[in-house]
Amino acid sequence: MSSSRHRVQQAGLIVLAVSVVTLSLVAQTPPPAGGQAPTPPPPAEGQPAPAQGQQPPADQGRGGRMGGRGAPMWEADFSSKPPVEALTPEEQAKRFWLPPGFRIQPVLTDPHIEEPGQIAFDGNGRMFVVELRGYMQDADATGELDPVGRISVHEDVDGDGIYEKHGVFVDNMVFPRFVMPFGANAVLSKESNADEVWKYTDTNNDGKANTKELFATGMGRVMNVEHQESGLMWALDNWIYSTINPVRLRWTASGVLREPTGSNAGQWGATQDNYGKMYFQGGASGMPGYFQLPVAYGNFTYPDQFEQDLNITWGAPVRIADMQGGMNAVRMPDGSLARATGAAGNDVYRGDRLPKELLGDYFYGEVVARIVRRFTPVKEEGLTQFRNAYPLSEFIRSSDPLFRPVDVTTAPDGTMYVTDMYRGIIQEAQWSGPGTYLRQRIEQYQLDKLVRRGRIWRVTYEGMERRTDRPRMLDETPAQLVRHLSDPNGWWRDTAQQLLILKGDKSVAPALAQMARTSKDQLARIHALWTLEGLGAADAALVRELMEDPDPQIRIQAIRAGETLYKAGDRTLAADYRSRTKDADTDVVMQALMTLNTLKVPEAKDVIARTMERNTAKGVQLVASTVLKPPSGRGGAFMEAVTPFTREEDALLTKGQEIYSQVCFACHGEDGRGGRVPGADNAPMLGPALASSARVVGHENYVIKTLLHGLSGPIEGSGDHPDLMPGFRESSDEWIGAIASYVRNSFGNRAPLVKAGDVARIRAAHADRKTPWNTKELIASLPKPLIVDSGWKLTASHNQATAGQALTLNPWSSGHAQAPGMWLQVELPQPVALTEVQFESPAMPVDTTPAVPGAPTRSGGGRGGPGAPAIPGFPRGYEVEVSTDGTTWKKVASGEGAGVLTDINFEPVQAKFVRLKQTATAGDVPWSVRRLKLYETP
């Protein structure tokens, strides 16, 4: 770790903002101490800026002059202009305009950080910064996906509010998507074009992560960097949410659970309010994504969620008119953005060192407009509408063209931090190519030269000092952490709750129950309840008691927390849920309806229909009508994207469903949540829940071995079911493959199908086994995935430059039709006892470039004609060879691929080099490999 202090930070610069209401746009830059206003940048079109709030002519609309159908209404001026120049933090601070009383100061700046994209704080107040050092380093995005990104860590050692201790926690990352502190000295993160979320841990307290463990898969996609997931939030309900993905994750001591959610319409941020409702931030829309109701219950569309013209932005005159939409997107003559188009990180303010009026308001950065917006939620009959807190203005505006507010965060000190990427280009190369309007603006003002900077700003309010009690939660006992659940700052409450659950110490359960029942602090009661839920220490008596509480929010939280008990088998809560549909509070009724529907409580549809008839509140009508007549499309209100199954795979799953309904449902329940004796809701569970089971969707050997030989002993966290699961070794390999595939792809689960050959392999390997497995023994027997690191070297016979993509979601392709002799090779840092190779082969377009110069192309349409359809690129024939020295090779497996997933198992063998060889032809179909995984013996 290095210790230094930037000269600007030494100055402890604070700028007092002036009013944003009474001054003209031109005159609103606050004057420096000497009283002379700084000179604004020259107008892009040489015209003065209009007065702030001035209404345009009636034929132009509130947003200023707008073009129609993408055509500009006037000719843009691309003549030579002076280049935009980067300002020092002192100079930049003078370009901010905030409402009266608000101040802004830098707390961390370049050169200690570069290209910051997001910040987060651990339990001791250390700031982790996602640095996107590959982002748009020139106008063509050269090297954008090179491993140059990192997560840095910074600390305010002396408590003066400035971060002076700097280090790198994780280095050499490919455009990291987010960072979420996860207990002591650990964070969760993932890279672009990757599917895995990893846990990085510093085990020797040197400030740098030295271990990397797989946390979850199925959380990525391959797109340009602006359209991939970002934001990872441990929410009040102890589930983890991100943008893009219509799923949520939950950490448990026995594995990570996964459940489908509604579509969140998010792109660049995920946050929550004090009551655990998630808010997702859109990107290209420039507006918030889904926020109306908790996304865990699906999507409920409210057409009036935004006040009229809320997407019109009121930025300062940046003059340079560098908007991707061309002059149609520009408000003239000040060269600012007319309508929201590029939103970034968000926050519901939950701190305690800014005016109370800000509590619960929604903030986000609009990076193209160079503003931070503040929306106030207004609730009526259970439904929320966002309104601009500053009509015809914004919360933070800047006339500095390089101000790029990409994240907003409630800080441990009770204030608000704004992450500023401070750069010239803020548009992906896909939309700023040669000849485009934006490229001409980039070149005109030399915006491509303004890179590798960044600032973190603190927003304070006059007369309200920041908190100086620095957190030390990572060093505290569970009993000490409980006290923080009543802190007025939501960051402290959230962090204490997470740490208590990760510690798993139930000795604090009595204190938590007492707090949930008797505290005078509503939010402390709520956090105490959810901490009990996360520890597995909440009981039906407490939940039922709180459902009768005078406070409607306590009743709502009790309904939600009780869902975990219901899923675990306590169906006695069904009557309580039904009774809450008659509650006097609209929000409570809406929650009861969503819970009844999601849990598929008996008589739910009838109860919802009757509630809809007697309760005319808009929110009740919206929820009831949506669940009774869900939107068309797979999954109704739930929209998890899945890869379609082939006809053969559908047949396998249909067979599995038949088996489940005949053999399994009595013990595991029709919904996979565990069965009970009919008519006895409070009877012990007959079998564990399969829904959202980390073990069921984990390595296929777990399910296969359980089905073949049975499972004895308790399964951690699975309820009070009997201790023995019988085996079905007499059943055929096809029978076991079908039921295994079904349970791995139902009840919210998603995992690769199990083939009959996989079952035969396990059956043969354990032919002498006479007794059931126990959980500990079974888990210990599973192959261990090797963790990819920078020491892995990939080479290939074709498309060598992209061979490394085989490890990611973005596939490597041979680029030419499959042919014997093609190969893909992995060199490991050291030999391992290898036993399994697994990869996916998605459909890839055929390369129309002839393999031999001058030869005709093999496929593709003519001008305007369709090309050949993409065909799955699995190997039509393969061999696996291994070597310890790269010279002497041994064949350990051979076969044929079939479908997207190829899973190759063989007897354990020492290997430092692994080579996959193509042994067959496939017409024009190239070979493709992605998500390549290697497994070693346990």
N, C-alpha and C positions, 0 to 999 in steps of 0.2 A: 504494500500500500504506500502511496506517496502522499506527502503533506505539502500543500501549497495554498496560496490564496491569491486569486486574481485581483488586480489592482482596482477593478470596478467593485468587487465584493468588499475590499478594504474600505472603500468610500461609504459603504452602507447606504447606497443611494436610495432615496425615497422620493417619489414624485407625487405631489398632491394634484389630483385631477380636478378640472374645472367642469362647470355645468355643460351637459350635452344638449340642453333644451333651448337655451336662449341665444346662442351664438350662431353665426353663419358657418357653413362648412369650411370656408377659407380661413376664418379667424379662430377656429376652435383648437388649434394646436396650442397647448398651454405655454405661456411665455416662460423663458428661463428666469433665473433670479434677477437678472439685470433689467427685466421688464420688456425686452425687445423680443417680439415673436420671431421664431426661426423661419427661414425662408422655405416654403413648401417646394417639392419637386416641380419642375415645369409641367404644365398641362400637356397631355398627349396630343391634343388637337389645337393647342394654343388659345384656349378659351377659358374664361374665369369659371369657377365652380358656383353652382346655385346656392342660395341660402338653405341652411338645414331646415327640413320640414316643409319647404316650399312646394306647393302643389303644382304639378305639370299641367299643361293644357288638357282639356277634357278628352281630346281624341287620343291622348297618349297613355292614359291610365296611371294609377298610383306609382307604378314602377318606373316611370320615365319612358323615354322613347324605346319602343320595342319593335323589332322587325317581325315579319310574318313568314311562316313556312321555311324558316332557315335562311332567308335571303336578307342581306343587310340593306338598310334603307338609305345608306350614304356610303361614300367611298372612304375607306380607312386610310389614314396617313401613315405610311411605312418609311417616311424619309428618315435620314440619319438623325439620331438623338444622342445626347450625352448618356453614357451608360449609368445604370443604377449602381450606387455604391453602398457597400455595407457600412453600417453605423456601429459605433461602440455601444455597449449597453447604456452608458450615460446619455448618449445622443438619442438612441432609440427611445428611451423612456420619455423624452420630451415630446414624442410623436403620439403618445397615448391620450385618448380622451375617455374619461369615465364619468359616471354620475357624481354629483357633489358629495364630498366626504371620503370617497374611495381613493386609495393610494396603491401604487404598484412599485415593486422593487425587485431586482434580480437576486436570486439566492444561489444560482449555479449557472455558469456560462462556459462557452468555448474559451480556451482550448481544452478544458477538462471534459467536455462532452461534445460530440459531433452528431448531427442529424438525429436528435432525440425524437422518439415516436410515442413513448408512453412512460409514465413513472408509477411506482408503487412503493409502499413503505412496509418494512418488516416490524416485528413486535418490539424492537429496540429503536425504531425510528430511522433506521438506515434507509436511504432512498436508492431504489434500483431503477436504472434508466435503460430502456430499450434504445439502442443506437443503430439506426438503419444506415450504416455507412456506405452501403452500395446503392442507395436510392438516387437515381437520376443524377449521376455525377457528370453527365453531359446530356445533350438534347436527344441522344439515341439510346440512353439507358445502358451504355456499355458497362459490362461487368456487374450489372445489378444483382445477379444471383451468385456472384462469387462469395466465398466464405469470409467476408470481411465485417459482418455485423457482430454485435456483442451486447452483453448486458453488463453495464458498469454499476458499481456500488459506491455510494458517497455518504459521508457522515459529518454531522455538525458536532465536532468534538467539544468545543468550549461553550456551546449553548447560546451563541450570539445570533443564531438564525441564519448563518452563512455556512455552506458546506465546504469544508477545507481539507477533508481527508478523502482521497480518491483511489479506487482500485477497479480491477476488471474481474467480475465474478464468473462470467462465461464468455469465451472468446471464439473467434473463427466460426461464426454462425452464418447460415444462409438466410438473410433477411428475416430475422426473428419476428414472430407475429405478436407476442405479448409476454408479459412477465407477471406472475402471481406469487408472492411470498407464501410459503407453505411450511409453517412451523419454524423451528430453529435452524438457521443457516441453510435454508433450502428454498428453491423457487421452482415453479412449473413454467415451462415454455415450450414452444414448438417453432419449427422453421417453415419457410415457404415451400410450396410444392411437396409437402410431407404430410403424412397421415398420423404421426405419433406425437403425443404430448409426453415430454420427458420431465423427470424430477432431477434437478441438479443440486448436489449437496456439498457443502464445505465441511468435511469431517475432521479437519485438523486445525480449524480456526485461523487459517492464514488469509482469509478474505477472498479466496478463489475456490470455486467448486472443483472437486476432484473425483466425484462419482456421478454417474449418469444412469438412472433407472427408468425403465418404461413405466409410465403412469396410465396411459390410455391410448387406444388406437381408434381409427374411424372418425378422426376429427379434422381432416384436411381435404383439400381439393386442388386441382391444377388449373390456375387461371393467371392472369396478370396480377402483379402484386397488390393492386388496388382492390381486387375483387376476391381476396381470400379472407379467411376468418381472422378476427382480432378481438382483443378483450377477453379476459377470463375472470369470472367473478364468483367467489364463494358467497352465496346469498344467505339471507336469514334462514331459509328453510334447509340449509346444509347441503343443498345441491349446487353444482358448479355449472354456470352458463357461459356460453360464448356467442359471438355473432355468427351469422351464416348458418351454423349447424342447428337443425330442428331437433336437437337432443339435449339432455342434461346429464351430467355425471355426478356420482356421489362416492366419496371415499369411505370405505369401511375397513376394519382391521383384516377382513378376509378377502378384500379385493375392491375394485372400482365397479360400481353399478352404472347402468345406462338406461334411460327412459326416453321415449319420444316426447316431444313438445310440439306446440304450434310453430309455424314459421315466424321468425322474429324480425324479418325485414331489416336486419342490422348489417352493418358493414364495418364501422370503425369505432365501436365502443359499446360496453355493457355496464350498467350501473343499477342501483336499487334505491328505493326510498326507505324511510324508517320502518315501513310495514312489510318490507320484503317484496314489493312489486318490482319486477325487472323493467328497465327501460333500455331499449336498443337504439343505436344511432345509425341512421342511413348514411350513405356516402354520396353517390351521384345524385340522389334526390335532393340533397342539401337539407333534408328535414329529418326529424326523429323517425325511427322505425316503429316497431310494435311496442305499445306501452299501455293499452287500454285496460286490460285485465291480466292477471298472472298468466304468462305464456305456457306454464305447465298444463293448463286446462284447454289449450287449443287457441284458436283465433276467433275473435269476436269483433266484427267490423262495424265501426261507428262512423258514418260519413261526416259528422260534424266535429271530429276530434281536433281540428285546427280552425281558429277564427279566420275570417275572410282575409285573403292577401297576406297570410302569415309568412309565406315564402318570399315576400319582397324584402330585400335586405337594405339596410341603411348605413352603409360603410362610409368611411372617410374618403376624401378625394385622393386616391392613389395615383391617378393621372395616366398610368401606362396602359390601361385597357387590355390587359393580358388575359382575357377570358376565352376559354376553349370554344365557346359558342359563337365567337366573332362579335361584330358590332351589335348584333341582335341581343347579346347578353350584357351589353354595357349601358350604364346610365351616363349620358352625356350632359354637360361637357366635362364632368369631373373624372371620367374614366374609371368609375367604380362599378361593382357588380350590381345588376338590376334585380336579379332573383337568385335565390339560393341554389347552388349547384355542386358544392364540394364540402360536405360536412365531415367532421372528425370527432375525436374523443369527447365523451360526455360525462356529466356528473349531476346527481341530485345533491344539492348542498345540504350537508347534515352536521356542520361544524358548530362551534360556539363562540367564535370571535369575529363574526360579522353580524350585521343587524338581523334580528329575528325574522324580519320580513322575507329574507332570502331562504329561510328553512323550507325545504321541500320543493323549492323551485328548480327548474331544469336548465342546465347550462351546457352549451357545446360550442366548439369552434367551427366557424365557417372560413376555411383556409383561403378560398379564392377571394372572398370579400374582405379578408383581414379583420375579422370581428369575432368576438365572443358573444353569443346570444343568450338571453335569459327569458325563459318562458314560464309563466305562472299557470299552474293547473287549476282550473275552475270546475268543480264537480256539481252535477245536477242529476238527481234521480239515479245515482250510481254510476254515471258516465262522466268522463273527463274531457274537457276541451282545453287545449293549450292556447294561451294568449301572450302576446308580446308585452313584457313588463314595461317597455319604453316605446310607446307608439311613435312611429316615424324616427326611431333611433335604435341604438343597441347598447348592451352593457359595457363592452369594451370595443373601441374602434382605434384604428391606427392609420396614419397617413404614410407610414413606412411600408413600401411595397414588399419588403422581405419578411414582415411579420406573418408567421404561419402557425396559428394556434391549433395544434393537433391533439391536445389532451387537456382536460380540466379535472382537478382532483381536490377533494376535501383532505386537508393535511392534518397530521397529528397535532399541530399547534393551533388548530381551530380555524385557520384561515383557508384561502383557496389558492391552489397553485395552478399556473397555466404553463403548459409545455409548448415552447415555441421552436419549431424546426429552423426558423430564420434562414431562408434560402430563396433563390430566384425562381426555380421551376417547381411547381407543385402539381404537375399533371403528368401521368404516365406516358411513355413514348408512343404508345399505341394511338394517342390522340394529338401528338405534337410532331408528326413526321414532316419531312421536307415538303415544302409547298403549302402547308396548312397555315391558316390564319395565326394560330398560336406560335408556330415555329418562326414566322416572320416577326412577331412581337419579341420572342426570345432573342433572336439575333439583333433586333433593333436596339434593345436595351442591355444586351449581353448578359441576360439572366443565367445562362448556362455556366457562367464563370463564378457564380455566387453559391458556393457549396462548402460543406465541412464546417458548419457553425451550428449554434444552438444555444438557447437560453431557457432557464426555468424562472418564472416570475411568481412572486407572492403578492396576492391582493389582500389588502387590509383596509380597515375603516378608521377614520379619525376618532381618537378617544377610546378605541378598543384595542388594547395591546394583545399581541399574540401570546399564546401559552408558552411558558418557559419550563414547565415540568416535563422533562424528557422521558419518554417511555422506556421501561426496562422490563417489558413483559416476558421476554425470552428467559429471563433469570428468575422469574417469580414462581411461587408455588401455586397449585390449583386454587387454594383458599384465597390467595392474594388476587388471582385473576378474576374471581367471582365479583370482587368489589368494582371492577371496571365495567361490569354490565350495566351499572347505573350512571356511567359517565355521560355528560351532556353532549359529547362529541361522538357521532356515529362511528368514526374510524376506530376509536378505542373500544367501543362495544363489540363491533364486528371482529376485531383482532382477538380480543379476549375470548369470545365465543369459539372462534376457530381453534385457538391454542388449547382451550379446555377439552374440546372434542378430540383433537389429535393426541393429547396426553392420555385420554381414556380413563381418567381416574374418577371413579364413581363415588369416592368418599365425600365429594361435595354435593351429592344429590340432595340430601336433606336441606342444606342451605339454599340450594336452587329452588326446591319446592316451596320453601318458606317465602323466598323472594317472589316467586310467581304468584303466590296466594295473597301476600299481605303488603308488598311494597307500595308506597304511595306514588312511585314513578312508573308510569304506564310502560315506557320503553324498557325499563329494567325488568318488569314482569314478562314482557314479550321475549326478551333475550334469554331470561332464565328458563322459560318454557322450551324454547328451541334448543337451548344447550342440553336440557334434559333429554329432549327428543334425539339429539345427535349422539348422546352418550348411551342411548338405549335404556334410559332410566325413567322415562315418562310412563305413567300408568293411566288406565282408563278412568280411575276415580278422579284424578287431577284434571284430566281433559274434560270429563263430564261436568265437574264443578265449575271450571272456567267457561264452559259453554253457557252457563247461567249467570255469568258476571254482568254487572250493570253497564260496563264499558263495551260498546259494540266491537271495538277493535280487539279486545281480549277474546270476545266470543268468536270472532273470525279466526284469530290465530289458533284458538283451541280446536276449531273444526279442522283446520289445515294440519296441525300437528297430530291430531288423532288419526289422520289418514295412514300414517306409518303403522299404527297399532292395528288398524283394519287390514292393511295388506299383510301383516304378520299373523292374522287369523282371528283377531278380536272382532267378530261380526256383531257383537252386542251394541256397538256404536251406531248401527244402521238406524235404529229407532231415534236416536238423538239427532242424526243428520236430517231425517225426515221431519222431525218436529221443528227444526230451525227454519224450515221453509215458511213458517208462520210467524217468524220474528217480526217485531215492530220496525226494525231497521232494514232499509233497502239493501245496504251492502252485505249484511249478514245473510239475507235471503239469497242474494246472488251467489255468495260463497257456498251456501248449502246446495244450491242447484248444481254448481260446477263440481262439487265433491261427489254428490250423488251420481252424476253422469260418469265421471272419471273412474270411480270405484265400481261402477255397474252394480250399485246397491239394488237388491230386490225391490221391485215396484217403482224403480226410479222414474221411468218414463211416465207412469200414471201420476206420480206425485208432482213431477215437473209440469205436466199438462194442467193439473188442477191449480197449481200455483199461478200459472200463466193466466188462467181464467179470472182469478180473484185479485191479482196484484197488477195494477196497470203502470207501475213505475217503468220508465224507459229502460233502465238497466235490466230489470227482471224480464221484460219482454224480449230484449236482445239476447240474453243468455238462454232463455227457454226456447225461443224460436230457433236459435242456432243449433242447440243440441237435439231438438226434436226433428228438425229438418236440416241436417248438416249440409254444408256446401258440397256440390258434386265433386267427385274425384276421390282417389284412394285415401282412406283414412279420415274422411270428414274434416274436423277441425285440426287434425294432426297431419303434418305434412313432411315427415321424414323422407328424404329422397333415398331410394334404394335402387340397386342395379336389378333390372328385370331378370326373371328366371327363364331359362330355356324350357321348351316343351318337356324334355326329359326330366329336368329338375322340378318342374311343376308336378309331374306325375309322382316323383319321389316324395314330395311334400304332401301331396294328397294322400298317399299311402300312409305316411307318418301320422297325418291327422286322423285317419281311420283307426290306427292302432291306439293313438292317445285316447280317443273317445271310448274305446273298448276296454283298455287296460289301465290307463294312467290317471284319468280325470278324477276318479274317486278319492285318490290320495293327494293329488296335486291341484285339484280344482279345475273347473272348466276354464277359468281365466288364468291358470298357472300360478295363482297366489297361495296355493295350499288348500287342501280340502278338509272338511270336518264332517262329523256324523250329521246326516240330514235332520233338520228340526232342532238342532242343539247348537246355537250360535256360540255358546261359551264352552263347548267341548274342546279337548285338545286337538291340535292339528294332526291329521293323519299322515301328512308328508310335507316336506319343505317347499317353499315357493321356488318356482322356476323362472318367474318373471324377473327381468333385470338382474339375473344372477351372473356375477363375474365369473364364477367357475363354469357355468353351463356354456358361456360364450368364449371361454378361454381355450387352451389347447384341447383339440378334439379327443386326445387320449383319455382325458378326465371322464367325459361322458361315455366313451366306448367301454372303458374298464368298469365303470359303475354299472352299465347295462349288462355286461357279460357276467360279472362276478358279484355284484351287489355292493352295498356300502353300509358299514356298521358304525355305531357311535354317534354322538351329537355332532351336528354341523354348526359351527359358530355363526350366531346371528340369524338362524333359520327358524326359531320358534320351538315350541314344546311338543314336537311330533315324536312318534316312536323311534327307537334307535336303529332299526334295521330296514334297509331297502333291499328287496330280493333281487337276485340276478336272473338273467334270461339266457344262459349259455346254450340252452337247447334250441333257441331260435336261430334262424338263418342269419348270415351276414347281411343279406339284403334287408331283412326285417329290422335288425338293429340299426343299420345305416339310415333307414327311413325315419324311425322314431327319433333318433339322435338329431337328424337334420331338421325335423319338425320343431323340436323344443328349442333348438339353437336359432330358429328363425320365426318364432311366434312370441306372443306376450310382450312385445317390445324388444325382443332379442334380435340380434343380427350377427351372423357368423358364417364361415364357409360350411358348405354341406359336407356330410360324412359319406364316403363311398364304401361299397361292400368290400373292396380290396383293403381299405384301412382297417375295417373290422377283422378281416381274415388275418392281417398281419399281427394285430394285438392278440387275437385268439391263439395263434400259433406260438407267440412269444411267451404266453402265460398258460400253456396247455395243462400244466401240472397244478395249477392253483386250485385249491379246494375251498378256501374261505373267502368271505367278503373282504374288501379293502376297508381300512379306516381312513378318515379324512387326512390326517397327518401323513400317513404312509403313502396315500394316493398322490397327494400334492408333491411329495418328495420324489416320486417316480417320474414326474413329467420332464420331458426335454426342456433345456434352458435356452432361450434365445440369446444369441450373441449380440452385444451392444455395439452398434456401428460407431466407429470413431475415425479420426483423421488419419489413422495408421492403415486403414483399408485402402488397397489399390486395385482398381478395376481396369481391365483391358478387354479388348474385343477384336474379333477378326474384321468387323465392319463397324463403321461409325464410331471409331475409337474415341473421338472427341466428346461424345455424349455417353460413354460407357457408365460413368458414375451415376447417371440418372436411374439406372436399374435399382438403386437403393431407395429411390424416392417415389412419390406419386406420379411424377412426370416420366413416362416410360422411355427406356432405351429401345431403339428399333434397329434391326439389321438394315433397314432401308431398301432391301432387295428381297426378292422371293426366297423363301426358305430353301436351303440346299445343303447336302451333306458337307461337313467340314467347317461350317460356321461355328464360332465358339464365343463364349463370354466367360471371363476368368476373374476370380477374386483372390487376391493375395492378402493374408492376414498378418498381423504383427508377429504372432507366435503360433505354434501348432496347438490345436485343440482336438478333443475327442469328438469328432463330428458324427452326427447320426441322422440329420434331416436337412433337406433343402426345400424351400417353399418360395414360390413367386407367382405373380399374376401376369396374364398376357391379355391386355385389353385390345379391342379392335383398333387397328391403325390403318390409315390410308396407304395405299401402295405408292411407292416412289416411282414417278414416271420418268425419272432420269435413267437412260439406258446404262446397263452394267458395262457395256463395251462401247467406247466412243464411236458414234456413227451408226449404231444399231437403232432400230425403231423402238419406241417406248412400248411398254407392255400393257398399259392401261391408261384410263383417263379420258374424259370427254373432250370434244373439240371446243371451239370458242362458243361459250354460252351453253354448251352441252354438259350433262351430268358426268361426273367421274365415276369410277368403279366404287361400289359400296364398300365400306370398311368391314373387314372380316376379322374375328378374333385371331390373334397372332400366337396361339399356343403352339408349342413344338409338336410337329407331326411325328417326330421320332427324336429321342434324346439319349445321351449317355452322360453319366456323371463320373468324372475322373478326379482323383485327389493325389497330392504329392506333398512331401515334406521339404523338398529342395528345389522344386520347379523343373527338375530334369527327369526324374524317374516317376512315372505315372501309374496309377492303379485304377482300373474301372470298378466302381462300387455299385452302380445301378444303371439300368437302361429301361426304356419303355416308350410309351406314347402319351402325349398330353391329350386332354379332352375337356374343353371348357376353359373358363377364365383362370381358375386356380390349378396350378400344378404343384402337388405335394409329394416329394420323393423321400422315402425312408430307406435306411440301410443299416447294417450292423455298424456299431461304433468303430471309427477308424481315425488314426492320427492324421491330421491334415493342416498344412499351412497354406496350400494352394488348392483351390476348388475350381474345376473347369466344367462348364456345361457345354456339351457338343450337340449340334444338330445332325441328325442321321437320316433325314427324309426330306422329300420335296412337298410343296403345297401349292402348286400352281403359281399364282401371282402374290400369294400372301406372305408378307414379311414376318419375321420373328420379333416379338416384343416381350420385354421383361420390365416389370416394375415391382416395388415393394419386395425385393429379394431379401429373404431371411435365412439365416443359418442357425441351426440348433446343435448344441453339444449335449452329451450325456449328463444327467444330473449328478 
